[in-house]
Amino acid sequence: MMTWTLTAVPEGTAVTVVCENVPAGIRKEDHDAGLKSSLENLAEFIES
């Protein structure tokens, strides 16, 4: 389960992601890369 919290800050929006119950077969590095990609896609969508 992923819980995303968006909070207004003077610079724009702070995004906090909490991940729970990540399957044991998923390496932290791969999970982090997926989250980074998701955040980059979100930024591109919001900024265009």
FENBELUR-V777960 format. One record per helix or strand of 3 or more residues. SS is the DSSP state (a for helix, b for strand). FROM is the first residue (numbers start at 1). LEN is the number of residues. Records with the same first field share a line. If there is no record, write none. Layout:
SS = FROM-LEN / FROM-LEN
//
This chain:
b = 2-8 / 12-8
a = 28-20
//
